[in-house]
């Protein structure tokens, strides 16, 4: 059974699916949802996602799409801080989507509730920063880096290798002093994976569930859905709903999505039937 998830100022019940709403301030988002540093638009979006039912807001200012180039840490900080300050009292945990310890340090000093790190705290100093805080953390699997990860991803058994990586990072985090009830894990759909790899991960998602730790899944608007449906990112809402419902049925406890209201409705139907 998944235990409660300690997320900074909040304790979340991860026994039921949680919705993480995406607030993206980057210039080159793969999904076309980037706010291009428009602080007011990002704040308004965050508030709307809370009204639609988001349990967590995930704020990011650097694209991690395939082929993306890094942005300076100070640019991330300058874009994120006003949004953090405006949304701090929104009633839900605020998560920062970053790989940079410099950004983590500033965000944690503002009282941010969660670090969502696609690099699984492997940057020098990242693990120690999170360990010294009360923040929750999501550790994600990625083969390679955003600039090159889709060039030629390969695995002998993608599910086994992802599971082994996540287990190693969880052990490293616990050894560094991060309590297990502060850790979530993410298999990293689309991060150094082909369509076949992604399908295998979704089919066998239950094998990635770590007892007691929330499994986070992010499939919203991703290229996998485009390959399966032939639709552009903004038109992938229905495919995303189907993928996230399948993920929840296979053990996911946090879904990271753009389309919060639609996801909330789908999960409400699913939960009612499961509880009946």
Secondary structure by P-SEA (a helix, b strand, c coil): ccccccccccccccccbbbbbbbbcccccccccccccaaaaaaaaaaaaaaacccbbbbbccccccccccccaaaaaaacaaaaaaaccccbbbbbbcccaaaaaaaaaaccccccccccccccaaaaaaaaccbbbbbbbbcccccccccbbbbccaaaaaaaaaaaaaaaaaaaccccccbbbbccccccccaaaaaaaaaaccccccccbbbbbbbcccaaaaaacccccccaaaaaaaaaaaaaaaccccccccccaaaaaaaaaaaaaaac
